[in-house]
Amino acid sequence: MKQITAVVRPGKLDAVKAALVAIDVVGMTINDVRGFGRQKGQV
């Protein structure tokens, strides 16, 4: 068994889920996360 952790943009989530289902991945956990880096939230 392997665990894979990925950070995926919300707009790409449906495509990633479809691709995983296509290769018979049967389970996943999705968390909505927020954070900031060096820009301190300034974009």
Contacts in CASP RR format, 6 or more apart in sequence:
PFRMAT RR
TARGET T0000
AUTHOR 0000-0000-0000
METHOD contacts of the structure
MODEL  1
MKQITAVVRPGKLDAVKAALVAIDVVGMTINDVRGFGRQKGQV
6 16 0 8 1.000
7 33 0 8 1.000
8 16 0 8 1.000
13 30 0 8 1.000
17 28 0 8 1.000
20 28 0 8 1.000
35 41 0 8 1.000
END
